Amino acid sequence: MIITYGVSRNIEASTIDYLREELEDSSFENVMVTKAFSKITDGTLPAVCIRLGDTFYRRGETGSDLIVRKPLLLIDIFAKSDGQRIDLKDFIVSKLKSGWKYYRMKVENGEVTEKIEDGRIYIERMTDVIDRELFVENRDEVDPIDKYRHLISISVTTGKMES
């Protein structure tokens, strides 16, 4: 069965592909980039999980049905150490700050069969925070997967009006 991704899934998939390529070409070794938290729970670290959060819409033009989509991308970093957490966070921010290519994708049996460049993804606002739950009395009691976790939240847009 062939599935054509909608705008939101294309934004998510384009971001996953871009960060996967950038991390493979970096000095970081074996960083898994995925959409699914389930792939991280087996303890494979370091890992980066990219998922789409809330999406906000605004009118493209007064009196029109056109909208501009502004999804929130959530990028969870799962590191092996506090230093690696900070380094990965800084690396990812540096790679995303100028935007990245947006692709329209078709998928068949879970594999991308067509990937067409169709503009760029731009950052409107970005925040990164350490997971505050990690500031517990005994940090050794925190699950190893969550011990060095960081979250980057990014409001993005393709800048395109949609009907």
C-alpha positions in Angstrom: 0.0 0.0 0.0 1.4 3.4 -1.0 0.9 6.2 1.5 1.5 9.9 0.7 2.5 11.7 3.9 0.7 14.9 4.8 2.5 18.1 5.7 2.9 17.3 9.4 4.4 13.9 8.8 6.7 15.3 6.0 8.0 17.9 8.5 8.7 15.2 11.1 10.3 12.8 8.5 12.4 15.6 6.9 13.7 16.5 10.3 14.6 12.9 11.2 16.4 12.4 7.9 18.3 15.7 8.2 19.5 15.1 11.7 20.3 11.4 11.0 22.6 12.5 8.1 24.2 15.3 10.1 24.9 13.1 13.1 26.4 10.3 10.8 28.8 12.9 9.4 29.8 14.2 12.8 32.3 13.1 15.4 29.5 11.6 17.5 29.4 7.8 17.2 26.4 5.6 16.9 23.7 8.1 17.7 20.3 6.6 16.9 17.8 9.0 15.5 14.2 7.8 15.6 10.6 8.8 16.0 9.6 6.0 18.3 10.3 6.0 22.0 10.0 2.2 22.0 13.3 1.9 20.2 15.0 3.8 23.0 13.7 1.8 25.9 16.0 -1.1 25.2 18.8 1.1 26.5 20.5 2.0 23.2 22.2 5.3 24.0 22.9 7.9 22.8 19.6 8.5 21.0 17.6 11.3 19.6 13.8 11.0 19.4 12.0 13.4 17.1 8.2 13.8 17.3 5.5 16.3 16.4 3.7 18.0 19.3 0.9 20.6 19.1 0.3 22.4 15.9 -0.9 26.0 15.7 -2.5 27.6 12.7 -2.9 31.2 11.7 -4.9 32.8 8.8 -2.8 33.2 5.7 -4.9 36.2 4.5 -7.7 38.1 6.1 -11.1 36.8 4.9 -9.5 33.7 3.3 -9.6 30.0 4.2 -5.8 29.8 3.7 -3.8 28.9 6.7 -0.1 28.8 7.7 0.8 25.7 9.8 3.2 26.1 12.8 3.9 22.7 14.3 5.9 22.2 17.5 8.8 19.7 17.0 10.0 18.0 20.1 13.5 16.6 20.1 14.4 14.4 23.1 18.1 13.7 23.6 19.0 10.6 25.6 22.7 10.7 26.4 25.3 8.5 28.2 26.7 11.4 30.3 26.0 15.0 31.2 28.8 16.2 28.9 27.5 14.2 26.0 24.0 15.6 26.7 25.2 19.2 26.4 27.4 18.5 23.4 24.5 16.8 21.5 22.2 19.6 22.4 24.6 22.3 21.1 25.3 20.3 17.9 21.6 19.8 17.1 20.8 23.5 17.8 23.7 24.6 15.5 22.5 22.3 12.7 18.8 23.4 12.9 19.2 27.2 13.5 19.4 28.0 9.8 16.6 25.7 8.7 16.7 22.5 6.6 15.1 21.0 3.5 11.4 20.1 3.5 10.5 16.9 1.5 7.2 15.5 0.3 7.4 11.7 0.8 5.6 8.6 -0.4 6.0 5.4 1.5 5.3 1.8 0.5 5.5 -1.0 3.1 7.3 1.3 5.6 10.0 2.3 3.1 10.3 5.8 1.4 9.8 5.3 -2.3 9.7 8.9 -3.4 11.2 12.0 -1.7 10.7 15.3 -3.5 12.3 18.5 -2.2 9.6 21.1 -1.7 11.0 24.1 0.2 12.6 24.6 3.6 11.6 24.3 7.2 12.2 27.4 9.2 12.5 27.9 13.0 10.2 30.5 14.5 11.1 29.9 18.1 13.4 27.4 19.9 13.8 26.4 23.5 16.0 23.8 25.1 15.6 22.5 28.7 17.1 19.9 30.9 14.5 17.4 32.3 13.7 18.9 35.7 12.7 15.5 37.1 16.3 14.6 37.1 17.0 17.0 40.0 16.1 14.4 42.6 17.9 13.8 45.9 19.5 10.5 44.7 20.2 10.8 41.0 21.3 7.2 40.9 17.7 6.1 41.3 16.8 7.7 37.9 16.3 5.2 35.1 19.6 5.1 33.1 17.7 6.0 29.9 16.4 9.2 31.5 19.4 10.1 33.6 20.9 12.5 31.0 17.9 13.6 29.1 17.4 16.9 27.4 14.4 18.4 25.4 14.6 20.9 22.5 11.2 22.4 21.5 11.0 24.1 18.2 8.1 26.0 16.6 8.6 25.6 12.9 7.0 26.6 9.6 7.4 25.9 5.9 6.1 29.4 5.3 3.6 28.1 2.8 -0.1 28.9 2.8 -2.4 25.8 2.7 -5.9 25.6 1.5 
